[in-house]
Amino acid sequence: MRTKNIIIGFSSIMILIFLIMVFAMNRGDSIQLTGLQNTQNPTTYLATSDNSPISGADDPKIVIYFFGDFGNTTSNTISSYIKTMLEKYPNDLAVVWKDYPNATLNDQSLNAAIAARCAQKQDKFWEFHDILIDNTDLLSNDLYGQLASQLDLWEWSFNRCVEKQKTLSLVQDDILIAHELSVIASPTLFINNKPISGYISKQELEQLILTAQ
């Protein structure tokens, strides 16, 4: 009887291991990201992330990873500051956009993120981004369609992308990364590995950039 119980117990363990392996294969991103909260260099992982919009120098001294939300006024204000810094330090600075929308605070946050990533498919993310951050109060599907026309996007493809949420997985990937890095709100920046969350002035941002070099 004891031998039979041991065999049954061993079989149960093997089944459990098999189920864990299946889960890991189906949720590979989640498994690979485990433990990032304790990493010494969080942007080492971020730097290897694919599909993130990047603007700025090709060989930057400072890289800003920006977890932003088009539906968040503070986030958009920081975005405008970063744009100014990119213009001021074109050879030294680059920014990598990471989506972190909060649909609880603004029901258009997720839709705006999806739409901007649809614009990215036609190499117009940053142009779309710049207009969105100036129109936080006007976010809507109508606005996204107008911007597609204004930016000379292939409108049929763009509208279908937005309607079918074809870029949702890109947004969700960024949200997962944010959670693994203990990001709890937009805006959050990583400037050469240093996390900064919430509002900072343009002067404070520039000082952080200068001291990061």
C-alpha positions as CSV (number, residue, x, y, z in Angstrom):
1,M,0.0,0.0,0.0
2,R,2.8,2.4,0.9
3,T,4.5,1.7,-2.5
4,K,1.3,2.4,-4.3
5,N,0.9,5.7,-2.4
6,I,4.5,6.6,-3.4
7,I,3.8,5.9,-7.0
8,I,0.6,7.9,-7.0
9,G,2.4,10.8,-5.3
10,F,5.3,10.7,-7.8
11,S,2.8,10.6,-10.7
12,S,1.0,13.7,-9.2
13,I,4.3,15.5,-9.0
14,M,5.1,14.7,-12.6
15,I,1.7,15.9,-13.8
16,L,2.2,19.1,-11.9
17,I,5.7,19.7,-13.4
18,F,4.2,19.0,-16.9
19,L,1.4,21.6,-16.3
20,I,4.0,24.2,-15.1
21,M,6.1,23.6,-18.3
22,V,3.0,24.0,-20.5
23,F,2.1,27.2,-18.7
24,A,5.6,28.5,-19.1
25,M,5.6,27.8,-22.8
26,N,2.3,29.6,-23.2
27,R,3.2,32.6,-21.0
28,G,6.9,32.8,-22.0
29,D,7.1,36.6,-21.5
30,S,5.8,36.4,-17.9
31,I,8.3,33.6,-17.0
32,Q,11.2,35.4,-18.6
33,L,10.4,38.7,-16.8
34,T,10.2,37.2,-13.3
35,G,12.7,38.9,-11.0
36,L,13.3,42.1,-12.9
37,Q,12.1,44.0,-9.8
38,N,15.4,43.1,-8.1
39,T,17.7,43.7,-11.0
40,Q,20.7,46.0,-10.6
41,N,20.3,47.3,-14.2
42,P,16.6,47.3,-15.2
43,T,17.2,49.1,-18.5
44,T,19.4,46.2,-19.6
45,Y,16.2,44.3,-20.2
46,L,14.4,47.4,-21.6
47,A,17.2,48.0,-24.1
48,T,16.5,44.6,-25.7
49,S,12.8,45.1,-26.0
50,D,11.5,45.0,-29.6
51,N,8.9,47.2,-31.3
52,S,9.3,50.2,-29.0
53,P,9.2,53.6,-30.7
54,I,12.6,55.4,-30.4
55,S,13.5,59.0,-31.1
56,G,16.8,60.8,-30.8
57,A,20.5,60.1,-31.3
58,D,21.6,56.9,-32.9
59,D,24.4,56.5,-30.4
60,P,23.1,58.3,-27.3
61,K,24.9,59.0,-24.0
62,I,21.6,59.1,-22.2
63,V,18.6,56.9,-22.8
64,I,15.2,57.8,-21.3
65,Y,12.7,54.9,-21.1
66,F,9.4,56.7,-20.7
67,F,6.3,54.9,-19.4
68,G,3.5,57.3,-20.6
69,D,-0.2,57.6,-21.0
70,F,-1.8,59.8,-23.6
71,G,-4.9,60.2,-21.4
72,N,-2.8,61.6,-18.5
73,T,-2.2,65.4,-18.5
74,T,1.0,65.1,-16.3
75,S,2.4,62.4,-18.6
76,N,1.8,64.5,-21.7
77,T,3.4,67.5,-20.0
78,I,6.5,65.4,-19.3
79,S,6.4,64.2,-23.0
80,S,6.5,67.8,-24.1
81,Y,9.5,68.5,-21.9
82,I,11.3,65.4,-23.3
83,K,10.6,66.6,-26.8
84,T,12.3,69.9,-25.9
85,M,15.3,68.1,-24.5
86,L,15.6,66.0,-27.7
87,E,15.8,69.2,-29.7
88,K,18.3,70.7,-27.3
89,Y,20.6,67.6,-27.1
90,P,20.1,65.8,-30.5
91,N,23.5,64.0,-30.4
92,D,23.4,62.9,-26.8
93,L,19.8,61.9,-26.0
94,A,17.3,59.2,-27.1
95,V,13.9,58.4,-25.7
96,V,12.2,55.0,-25.8
97,W,8.4,55.1,-25.5
98,K,6.6,52.5,-23.3
99,D,2.9,52.4,-23.1
100,Y,1.3,52.5,-19.6
101,P,-2.3,53.6,-20.1
102,N,-4.7,53.8,-17.2
103,A,-8.3,53.3,-18.6
104,T,-9.7,53.7,-15.1
105,L,-8.7,57.4,-15.0
106,N,-9.4,58.0,-18.7
107,D,-11.4,55.6,-20.8
108,Q,-9.6,56.7,-24.0
109,S,-6.1,55.9,-22.6
110,L,-6.0,52.4,-24.0
111,N,-7.6,53.4,-27.3
112,A,-5.1,56.2,-27.8
113,A,-2.2,53.9,-27.1
114,I,-3.5,51.4,-29.7
115,A,-4.1,54.1,-32.3
116,A,-0.6,55.5,-31.8
117,R,0.9,52.1,-32.3
118,C,-1.2,51.7,-35.4
119,A,0.4,54.9,-36.7
120,Q,3.8,53.4,-35.8
121,K,3.1,50.6,-38.3
122,Q,3.2,53.3,-40.9
123,D,6.3,55.0,-39.4
124,K,4.3,57.9,-38.0
125,F,4.3,57.2,-34.3
126,W,6.1,60.3,-33.1
127,E,4.0,62.6,-35.3
128,F,0.9,61.0,-34.0
129,H,2.3,61.2,-30.4
130,D,3.1,64.9,-30.7
131,I,-0.5,65.7,-31.7
132,L,-2.1,63.5,-29.0
133,I,-0.1,65.0,-26.2
134,D,-1.5,68.4,-27.2
135,N,-5.1,67.1,-27.3
136,T,-5.6,65.1,-24.1
137,D,-9.1,66.4,-23.7
138,L,-10.1,65.5,-27.2
139,L,-9.1,61.9,-27.4
140,S,-11.6,59.9,-29.4
141,N,-11.9,57.6,-32.4
142,D,-12.9,60.6,-34.4
143,L,-9.7,62.4,-33.5
144,Y,-7.6,59.3,-34.4
145,G,-9.2,59.1,-37.8
146,Q,-8.7,62.8,-38.4
147,L,-5.0,62.5,-37.5
148,A,-4.6,59.6,-39.9
149,S,-5.9,61.8,-42.7
150,Q,-3.8,64.8,-41.5
151,L,-0.6,62.6,-41.4
152,D,-1.3,61.0,-44.8
153,L,-1.6,57.5,-43.4
154,W,-3.2,54.8,-45.4
155,E,-6.5,55.3,-43.7
156,W,-8.2,52.0,-44.5
157,S,-5.3,50.1,-43.0
158,F,-5.0,52.4,-40.0
159,N,-8.8,52.3,-39.3
160,R,-8.8,48.6,-39.5
161,C,-5.8,48.4,-37.2
162,V,-7.6,50.5,-34.6
163,E,-10.9,48.8,-35.0
164,K,-9.4,45.3,-34.6
165,Q,-7.0,46.4,-31.9
166,K,-4.1,44.9,-33.8
167,T,-1.5,46.6,-31.7
168,L,-3.1,45.7,-28.4
169,S,-0.4,43.1,-27.7
170,L,2.3,45.7,-28.0
171,V,0.6,47.8,-25.4
172,Q,0.1,44.8,-23.1
173,D,3.7,43.8,-23.4
174,D,4.7,47.3,-22.1
175,I,2.2,47.0,-19.3
176,L,3.7,43.7,-18.3
177,I,7.2,45.1,-18.3
178,A,6.0,48.1,-16.2
179,H,4.6,45.7,-13.6
180,E,7.8,43.7,-13.4
181,L,9.8,46.9,-12.9
182,S,7.4,48.0,-10.1
183,V,6.1,51.0,-12.2
184,I,2.8,51.9,-10.5
185,A,1.8,55.0,-12.4
186,S,2.3,57.3,-15.5
187,P,4.5,59.1,-16.0
188,T,7.5,57.1,-14.9
189,L,11.0,57.6,-16.5
190,F,14.1,55.5,-16.3
191,I,17.1,57.9,-17.1
192,N,20.2,55.7,-17.5
193,N,18.7,53.2,-15.0
194,K,17.4,55.8,-12.5
195,P,13.6,55.7,-12.0
196,I,11.7,58.9,-11.6
197,S,7.9,58.8,-11.1
198,G,5.4,61.6,-11.2
199,Y,5.7,65.3,-12.2
200,I,9.1,67.0,-12.5
201,S,9.7,70.4,-14.0
202,K,11.6,71.0,-17.3
203,Q,14.5,72.3,-15.3
204,E,14.6,69.3,-13.1
205,L,14.5,67.0,-16.1
206,E,17.3,68.8,-17.8
207,Q,19.4,68.6,-14.6
208,L,18.8,64.8,-14.4
209,I,19.9,64.5,-18.0
210,L,23.0,66.5,-17.5
211,T,24.0,64.6,-14.4
212,A,23.4,61.3,-16.1
213,Q,26.1,61.9,-18.7
